Amino acid sequence: MDQCVRNLLNRKISIGKYEIAASEALFLAALTLLAAAVRVAVRSFIAEDWSVYWSAWLSELETKGFRALAGDFYDYAPPTMYILYLVTLLPVNSMTAFKGLCCLLDFAGAAVTGGIVKECTGSAGKARLAYGIFLFLPTVILNASVWSQCDIIYTLLILCSVYFLLKNRTWTGMWFYGAAFAFKLQTLFIFPFLVILWVRRRVDLKHFITIPVMYLAGILPAWLAGRPFSELLGIYAFQGGKDRWSLSIKFPNIYQIIGNNYFLDEYVGAGMYLILGILMMVMFYIAYRKVRVTKETVILLILFFGLLTTYFIPHMHERYLYVTDAFLLVYGLMRVKRFPWFLASAFLGVVGYAEYLSKNAALVSYGVLAWIQLALLVVIGLDLYRHLHDPEQMLPAEAQEERRIL
């Protein structure tokens, strides 16, 4: 009997071109069911964002139908509103339907994260671990099933973009990135990594056409519904003009150190020029280093630019490390000694989420958290620096010159 059970557990199951042992499939199924149970258990929580914003938008869509998109009652990108409109057509509670959809995308995001880890490490075991960790990340659970937020949508699209770029399927990867931009302006936090790929000729200039094409495709239905085209083109600019009452909204960046409620106008302008200047210098330096673009290079670039931009751009929210945390998980499984920093970043996110959802003051000062976030930025920055200066990563001619210099 024992031998029979062992044989059954070791039996290979074919899923398309992939094979997996029955025991591994059972493990993944158990993780999936447990993660689903956690989300079901907290589904009834009503966050302030839902009662103030989402429910009002749904009410407008329920009353006026698709033509409601002609109005300016929403400040999210139109593709998100199309999803809300579809939710109004379903014969179920709208909050349950919306949370359910976003939670389903959690599982897709976990699977793609696992795929990226498998692509970067070659380890199926680490890929399964990434799948499980992603599903049980507190910020991932809280974001959709508690807060009723949809950051998983653009994050999933970015994950798909990176996965296909790592597979050298450039057009597919760039279409996914363009779709992510159509959903969320915060996609631009990691945009500099694409500039570096272009400099290194891993991406051609023609591939960037996907970004405006997908954005225009995203606003087209709202335009057909009657909203002025100029308003739709400038909806991200309108978003950038909000939240001017604080330089950092429960986000651990530099403004929590220097003071986030003072010199608002002065610091906003200075902060934007500062980050643009830093980005230009950093991109020039990285472009100057003639290194091979490996999978580790791509992950490091995404991580570094995601951390760098959010640390200096004003008006960051507590949810804006969502994408970075996903890639920190990937990197932590690529280089296990960096995994504790992934855990630290996850903790930083939970503090902001907890304060917003509970309406209680944070137990840890955001100034302290900002110093931890700066330490994480420095660690990843030094990893990238060492990677760029590794003779093994240099292109042949430059590697020879590097050795002569050394």
C-alpha positions as CSV (number, residue, x, y, z in Angstrom):
1,M,0.0,0.0,0.0
2,D,2.8,2.4,1.0
3,Q,4.6,1.7,-2.3
4,C,1.4,2.3,-4.2
5,V,0.9,5.7,-2.5
6,R,4.5,6.7,-3.2
7,N,4.0,5.7,-6.9
8,L,0.9,7.8,-7.1
9,L,2.5,10.8,-5.5
10,N,5.5,10.5,-7.8
11,R,3.5,10.1,-10.9
12,K,4.0,12.8,-13.4
13,I,1.1,14.9,-14.6
14,S,1.4,16.7,-17.9
15,I,0.0,20.2,-18.3
16,G,0.6,21.2,-21.9
17,K,4.4,21.0,-22.3
18,Y,5.0,21.0,-18.6
19,E,5.3,18.0,-16.3
20,I,4.8,18.1,-12.5
21,A,4.7,15.3,-9.9
22,A,1.3,14.5,-8.4
23,S,2.7,15.4,-4.9
24,E,3.8,18.8,-6.1
25,A,0.4,19.4,-7.8
26,L,-1.3,18.5,-4.5
27,F,0.9,20.9,-2.6
28,L,0.1,23.7,-5.0
29,A,-3.6,22.9,-4.9
30,A,-3.5,23.0,-1.0
31,L,-1.7,26.3,-1.1
32,T,-4.3,27.7,-3.6
33,L,-7.3,26.5,-1.5
34,L,-5.8,27.9,1.7
35,A,-5.0,31.3,0.1
36,A,-8.6,31.4,-1.3
37,A,-10.0,30.6,2.2
38,V,-8.0,33.5,3.7
39,R,-9.5,35.9,1.1
40,V,-13.0,34.6,1.6
41,A,-12.7,35.1,5.4
42,V,-12.0,38.8,5.1
43,R,-14.1,39.6,2.0
44,S,-16.8,41.5,4.0
45,F,-14.5,44.3,5.3
46,I,-15.7,47.6,3.9
47,A,-12.8,50.1,3.4
48,E,-13.2,53.8,3.3
49,D,-12.1,53.9,-0.3
50,W,-15.0,51.6,-1.2
51,S,-17.7,53.5,0.7
52,V,-16.5,56.9,-0.5
53,Y,-15.3,56.3,-4.1
54,W,-15.9,52.9,-5.5
55,S,-19.5,52.5,-4.4
56,A,-20.3,56.1,-5.7
57,W,-18.7,55.2,-9.1
58,L,-20.7,52.0,-9.3
59,S,-23.9,53.8,-8.4
60,E,-23.3,56.2,-11.3
61,L,-22.6,53.4,-13.7
62,E,-25.7,51.4,-12.5
63,T,-27.9,54.4,-13.0
64,K,-26.6,55.7,-16.3
65,G,-25.1,52.6,-17.8
66,F,-22.1,52.8,-20.2
67,R,-22.8,56.4,-21.1
68,A,-21.9,57.4,-17.5
69,L,-18.3,57.2,-18.7
70,A,-18.9,60.5,-20.5
71,G,-18.8,62.2,-17.1
72,D,-15.8,63.3,-15.0
73,F,-16.9,61.6,-11.8
74,Y,-13.9,59.3,-11.8
75,D,-10.2,59.9,-11.7
76,Y,-8.9,56.4,-12.4
77,A,-7.9,55.5,-15.9
78,P,-10.9,54.4,-18.0
79,P,-9.9,50.7,-18.3
80,T,-10.6,50.3,-14.6
81,M,-14.0,51.9,-15.0
82,Y,-14.8,49.4,-17.8
83,I,-14.2,46.6,-15.3
84,L,-16.5,48.4,-12.8
85,Y,-19.2,48.7,-15.5
86,L,-19.0,45.0,-16.2
87,V,-19.3,44.4,-12.4
88,T,-22.6,46.3,-12.5
89,L,-24.0,43.8,-15.0
90,L,-23.3,40.8,-12.8
91,P,-26.2,39.4,-10.6
92,V,-24.0,39.4,-7.4
93,N,-23.0,41.9,-4.8
94,S,-20.8,44.5,-6.6
95,M,-18.1,44.6,-3.8
96,T,-17.9,40.8,-3.8
97,A,-17.7,40.6,-7.5
98,F,-14.9,43.3,-7.7
99,K,-12.9,41.8,-4.9
100,G,-13.4,38.3,-6.4
101,L,-12.0,39.4,-9.7
102,C,-9.0,41.1,-8.2
103,C,-8.4,38.0,-6.0
104,L,-8.5,35.8,-9.0
105,L,-5.8,38.0,-10.5
106,D,-3.8,37.5,-7.3
107,F,-3.4,33.8,-8.3
108,A,-2.4,34.7,-11.8
109,G,0.2,37.2,-10.4
110,A,1.5,34.5,-8.2
111,A,1.8,32.1,-11.1
112,V,3.6,34.6,-13.3
113,T,6.0,35.5,-10.4
114,G,6.7,31.8,-10.1
115,G,7.4,31.7,-13.9
116,I,9.8,34.6,-13.6
117,V,11.7,32.8,-10.8
118,K,11.8,29.6,-12.8
119,E,13.2,31.6,-15.8
120,C,15.8,33.3,-13.6
121,T,16.9,30.5,-11.4
122,G,16.0,27.3,-13.3
123,S,14.5,25.9,-10.1
124,A,11.0,24.6,-10.1
125,G,11.1,24.4,-6.3
126,K,11.9,28.1,-6.0
127,A,9.1,28.8,-8.5
128,R,6.6,27.0,-6.4
129,L,7.9,28.8,-3.3
130,A,7.4,32.1,-5.1
131,Y,3.9,31.2,-5.9
132,G,3.0,30.4,-2.3
133,I,4.8,33.4,-0.8
134,F,3.2,35.9,-3.2
135,L,-0.3,34.6,-2.3
136,F,0.3,34.9,1.4
137,L,2.0,38.3,1.3
138,P,0.0,40.5,3.8
139,T,0.0,43.5,1.4
140,V,-1.3,41.3,-1.5
141,I,-4.1,39.9,0.7
142,L,-5.0,43.3,2.2
143,N,-4.9,45.1,-1.1
144,A,-7.7,43.3,-2.9
145,S,-9.7,41.2,-0.5
146,V,-9.7,43.8,2.3
147,W,-9.0,47.3,0.9
148,S,-11.0,46.7,-2.4
149,Q,-8.0,48.0,-4.4
150,C,-6.9,46.8,-7.8
151,D,-3.1,47.2,-7.9
152,I,-2.9,43.6,-8.9
153,I,-4.2,44.5,-12.4
154,Y,-1.3,46.7,-13.5
155,T,1.2,44.6,-11.5
156,L,0.1,41.4,-13.2
157,L,0.5,43.2,-16.6
158,I,4.0,44.3,-15.6
159,L,4.9,40.8,-14.4
160,C,3.8,39.4,-17.8
161,S,5.8,42.1,-19.6
162,V,9.0,41.2,-17.8
163,Y,8.4,37.5,-18.2
164,F,8.1,37.8,-21.9
165,L,11.0,40.2,-22.2
166,L,13.2,37.7,-20.3
167,K,12.0,35.1,-22.9
168,N,13.2,37.5,-25.6
169,R,9.6,37.9,-26.9
170,T,10.0,41.7,-27.1
171,W,6.8,42.6,-28.8
172,T,4.6,40.6,-26.5
173,G,6.4,42.0,-23.5
174,M,6.0,45.6,-24.7
175,W,2.3,45.1,-25.4
176,F,1.8,44.0,-21.8
177,Y,3.8,47.0,-20.6
178,G,1.7,49.3,-22.7
179,A,-1.5,47.7,-21.3
180,A,-0.1,48.3,-17.8
181,F,0.4,52.0,-18.5
182,A,-3.2,52.2,-19.8
183,F,-4.3,51.1,-16.4
184,K,-1.9,53.0,-14.1
185,L,0.5,55.9,-14.3
186,Q,2.7,54.3,-11.6
187,T,3.9,52.0,-14.3
188,L,6.4,54.8,-15.1
189,F,8.3,54.2,-11.9
190,I,10.2,51.4,-13.6
191,F,10.2,52.8,-17.1
192,P,13.9,53.7,-17.0
193,F,14.8,50.0,-17.1
194,L,13.3,49.9,-20.6
195,V,15.5,52.9,-21.6
196,I,18.5,50.9,-20.6
197,L,17.3,47.9,-22.6
198,W,16.9,50.2,-25.6
199,V,20.5,51.5,-25.1
200,R,21.7,47.9,-24.9
201,R,19.7,47.1,-28.1
202,R,17.5,44.6,-26.3
203,V,14.5,46.8,-27.2
204,D,14.1,48.8,-30.4
205,L,12.6,52.2,-30.6
206,K,9.7,50.9,-32.6
207,H,8.6,48.7,-29.6
208,F,7.8,51.8,-27.6
209,I,4.9,52.5,-29.9
210,T,3.0,50.0,-27.8
211,I,2.7,52.4,-24.9
212,P,0.7,55.2,-26.7
213,V,-1.2,52.7,-28.8
214,M,-2.5,50.8,-25.7
215,Y,-3.2,54.1,-23.9
216,L,-5.3,55.3,-26.8
217,A,-7.0,52.0,-27.0
218,G,-7.8,52.3,-23.3
219,I,-9.5,55.7,-23.5
220,L,-11.3,55.0,-26.8
221,P,-14.5,53.5,-25.3
222,A,-14.8,56.4,-22.8
223,W,-14.4,58.8,-25.7
224,L,-17.1,57.0,-27.7
225,A,-19.3,57.2,-24.6
226,G,-19.0,61.0,-24.8
227,R,-16.1,62.2,-22.6
228,P,-14.0,64.9,-24.2
229,F,-10.8,63.5,-25.8
230,S,-8.7,66.2,-24.2
231,E,-9.9,65.3,-20.7
232,L,-9.1,61.6,-21.4
233,L,-5.6,62.4,-22.6
234,G,-4.9,64.5,-19.5
235,I,-6.4,62.2,-16.9
236,Y,-3.0,61.2,-15.5
237,A,-2.1,64.9,-15.2
238,F,-5.3,65.4,-13.2
239,Q,-4.4,62.5,-10.9
240,G,-1.0,64.1,-10.4
241,G,-2.7,67.3,-9.2
242,K,-4.4,65.6,-6.3
243,D,-3.2,64.7,-2.8
244,R,-1.3,68.0,-2.5
245,W,-2.0,68.2,1.2
246,S,1.0,65.9,2.1
247,L,4.3,65.1,0.5
248,S,4.1,61.5,1.6
249,I,0.9,59.6,2.4
250,K,1.9,56.8,4.7
251,F,4.9,56.0,2.5
252,P,8.4,55.6,3.9
253,N,10.4,57.9,1.7
254,I,12.7,61.0,2.2
255,Y,9.8,63.3,3.0
256,Q,9.1,61.4,6.2
257,I,12.6,62.4,7.3
258,I,12.7,66.0,6.2
259,G,9.0,66.7,7.1
260,N,6.1,65.9,4.8
261,N,3.7,68.7,5.8
262,Y,5.9,71.7,5.3
263,F,7.0,73.7,2.2
264,L,4.6,71.6,0.1
265,D,4.9,73.7,-3.1
266,E,8.7,74.2,-2.7
267,Y,9.5,70.5,-2.0
268,V,7.2,69.2,-4.8
269,G,9.0,71.2,-7.4
270,A,12.5,70.5,-5.9
271,G,11.7,66.8,-5.5
272,M,10.6,66.4,-9.1
273,Y,13.7,68.1,-10.5
274,L,15.9,66.2,-8.0
275,I,14.6,62.7,-9.1
276,L,14.8,63.7,-12.8
277,G,18.4,64.8,-12.3
278,I,19.3,61.6,-10.4
279,L,17.6,59.4,-13.0
280,M,19.4,61.1,-15.9
281,M,22.8,60.7,-14.2
282,V,22.1,57.1,-13.2
283,M,20.8,56.1,-16.6
284,F,23.8,57.8,-18.3
285,Y,26.2,55.9,-16.1
286,I,24.5,52.5,-16.6
287,A,24.3,53.1,-20.3
288,Y,28.0,54.0,-20.3
289,R,28.9,50.6,-18.7
290,K,29.0,48.1,-21.6
291,V,27.6,45.1,-19.7
292,R,25.7,42.1,-20.9
293,V,22.0,42.3,-20.2
294,T,21.3,39.2,-18.2
295,K,18.2,38.2,-16.4
296,E,19.7,39.4,-13.1
297,T,20.5,42.7,-14.8
298,V,16.8,43.2,-15.7
299,I,15.5,42.3,-12.2
300,L,18.1,44.6,-10.6
301,L,17.3,47.5,-12.9
302,I,13.5,47.1,-12.2
303,L,14.2,46.9,-8.4
304,F,16.6,49.8,-8.3
305,F,14.5,52.2,-10.4
306,G,11.3,51.2,-8.6
307,L,12.9,52.0,-5.2
308,L,14.7,55.1,-6.4
309,T,11.8,56.9,-8.0
310,T,9.3,56.2,-5.1
311,Y,11.9,57.4,-2.6
312,F,12.1,60.9,-4.0
313,I,8.9,61.6,-5.9
314,P,6.4,63.5,-3.8
315,H,2.8,62.4,-2.9
316,M,3.6,58.7,-2.8
317,H,0.9,56.4,-1.3
318,E,1.3,53.4,0.9
319,R,0.4,51.1,-2.0
320,Y,3.1,52.2,-4.4
321,L,5.6,49.5,-3.4
322,Y,3.3,46.7,-4.7
323,V,5.2,46.1,-7.9
324,T,8.6,46.5,-6.2
325,D,7.7,43.9,-3.6
326,A,6.9,41.4,-6.3
327,F,10.3,41.8,-7.9
328,L,12.0,41.8,-4.5
329,L,10.5,38.4,-4.0
330,V,12.0,37.3,-7.3
331,Y,15.4,38.7,-6.4
332,G,15.3,37.3,-2.9
333,L,14.9,33.8,-4.4
334,M,17.6,34.5,-6.9
335,R,20.0,35.6,-4.2
336,V,18.9,34.1,-1.0
337,K,21.0,36.3,1.2
338,R,18.9,39.3,0.1
339,F,15.6,37.5,1.1
340,P,15.5,39.3,4.6
341,W,15.3,42.6,2.7
342,F,12.2,41.4,0.9
343,L,10.7,40.6,4.3
344,A,11.7,44.1,5.6
345,S,10.0,45.7,2.6
346,A,6.9,43.7,3.1
347,F,6.8,44.9,6.7
348,L,7.1,48.5,5.6
349,G,4.1,48.1,3.4
350,V,2.0,46.5,6.1
351,V,2.5,49.4,8.5
352,G,0.9,51.9,6.0
353,Y,-1.9,49.5,5.1
354,A,-2.6,48.8,8.8
355,E,-2.8,52.5,9.6
356,Y,-5.2,53.2,6.8
357,L,-7.5,50.3,7.3
358,S,-7.6,50.4,11.1
359,K,-7.5,54.2,11.4
360,N,-5.1,53.8,14.3
361,A,-1.7,55.5,14.5
362,A,1.3,53.5,13.2
363,L,3.2,51.7,16.0
364,V,6.5,52.6,14.3
365,S,7.5,56.1,13.2
366,Y,7.5,56.6,9.5
367,G,10.8,58.4,9.9
368,V,12.3,55.2,11.1
369,L,10.7,53.3,8.3
370,A,12.1,55.8,5.8
371,W,15.6,55.1,7.0
372,I,15.0,51.3,6.6
373,Q,13.7,52.0,3.1
374,L,16.8,54.1,2.3
375,A,19.0,51.2,3.5
376,L,17.2,48.9,1.2
377,L,17.7,51.3,-1.7
378,V,21.4,51.5,-0.9
379,V,21.7,47.7,-0.7
380,I,20.1,47.2,-4.1
381,G,22.1,50.1,-5.5
382,L,25.3,48.6,-4.4
383,D,24.3,45.2,-5.8
384,L,23.6,46.9,-9.1
385,Y,26.9,48.7,-9.0
386,R,28.9,45.5,-8.3
387,H,27.0,43.8,-11.1
388,L,27.9,46.6,-13.5
389,H,31.5,46.3,-12.5
390,D,31.8,42.6,-12.7
391,P,34.3,41.7,-15.5
392,E,32.3,38.6,-16.2
393,Q,29.3,40.8,-17.1
394,M,31.2,43.0,-19.5
395,L,30.9,42.7,-23.3
396,P,34.1,41.1,-24.7
397,A,36.1,44.2,-25.8
398,E,35.2,46.2,-22.7
399,A,36.0,43.2,-20.5
400,Q,39.5,43.1,-21.8
401,E,39.9,46.8,-21.4
402,E,38.5,46.5,-17.8
403,R,41.1,43.9,-17.0
404,R,43.9,46.1,-18.3
405,I,42.7,49.0,-16.1
406,L,42.4,46.7,-13.0
